[in-house]
Amino acid sequence: MNDGFQIILMAIIGALIGGLTNMLAIRMLFRPYETKYLFGRRLPLTPGVIPRRREEASIKMGEIVTRHLLTPDAFIEKIKSRETQNFIMLFIDRQIETIESEKLTLRYFLERINEGLADKVVKGFNAQLSDKVTAEGARLYQQEIRNLVPTDAMATLDDKIGTLQPQITQKIEEYINSEKGYQDLYTMTDEFVEHRGRLARSLKYLMSKETIVQNIRYELNKLIHHPKMTEIQVRIINDEYERIKNSRVDALISERDQQRLIDSVYDVLRERIDIEGILDYPIEDFNREMFESFKTRGKYQLRDNIIEYLGQNTGRIVEKLQLAQVVKKQIDSFELSHIEDLVMEISSKEFRMITLLGFFLGGMIGIVQGLIVVFL
């Protein structure tokens, strides 16, 4: 065998050994997928590197993604980018156009969030309104009248009470001296004379009933203007007025009337507020001026608020998402053959270069070995 052929042969053998070794090493990254046994003993290098280290690899991959790739800072930078701002602004503009063109209502958005949510809002609002009215009614019923009436109104009432006694006296006097008062006194006098025994009946022989009635009217007029009577009237009026002022509302109104009053207030408020009508009213028509202001200026403030909120809460959101666990779960759910296909698809060019490098280095080593053999 001549020296040149020997060198070429060793170069070919070296190249085959180097290239096939690299091909086998690449193959053994994934194969075999499971542990192989021979005569009950596990064969070395089974399963492949990636199947054997799959759990550790998925954990490390999740950590790499969250610590170095999808970090809060990366999210914040993306959120504050001009591209994201334009996207949010475009989204807001499209929502405004949809609200205007389709006359969207609050009920529409509530139902989009969760079917039946609008009815729950109505029931919840009415329940809250009923509870508030009942609680406020119970609180007011336990208050004293003086604490419920404004100070100015109470001062006015105090002044009015001071003029009440002369007005009562005037009304009594007008009644006594009226035709109606005369007829009532005459009827009562007649009943007294006819039904109070012989002594009472004897009065009609001494004076006429008309005279008796006139005398009674005269004495009643004197009585109601007597200073003592005036003093009694003033005292009774003031005492009763103070009693009412210092009384609690529930002492003056029966429980049945209290509940009726609460129910009436609740019905009036529910009718005035009309939560059903509010939910079915087009959003743009609630306040046209305010809606136009939102379209021209408010939407930019909304965009800035969204970006600010996301920026301030990105860390907490990323933490809640548990991206490391998500990545690990997804990797663990892949079939090993699928992972192999992905890696080979991504790195096929690099693996080919490694294989070719193995052939090249093996060939070079074979040539060097051939030269050493020839010259030695």
ZIDAGI-V986379 format. One record per helix or strand. SS is the DSSP state (H for helix, E for strand). FROM is the first residue (numbers start at 1). LEN is the number of residues. If there is no record, write none. Layout:
ss={SS/SS}
from={FROM/FROM}
len={LEN/LEN}
//
This chain:
ss={H/E/E/H/H/H/H/E/H/H/E/H/H/H/H/H/H/H/H/E/H/H/H/E/H/H/H/H}
from={3/37/41/49/54/72/82/105/106/117/144/145/151/164/179/197/203/209/227/248/249/255/275/282/283/288/323/336}
len={25/2/2/4/16/8/21/1/8/25/1/4/12/13/17/5/4/16/20/1/4/19/5/1/3/34/11/40}
//
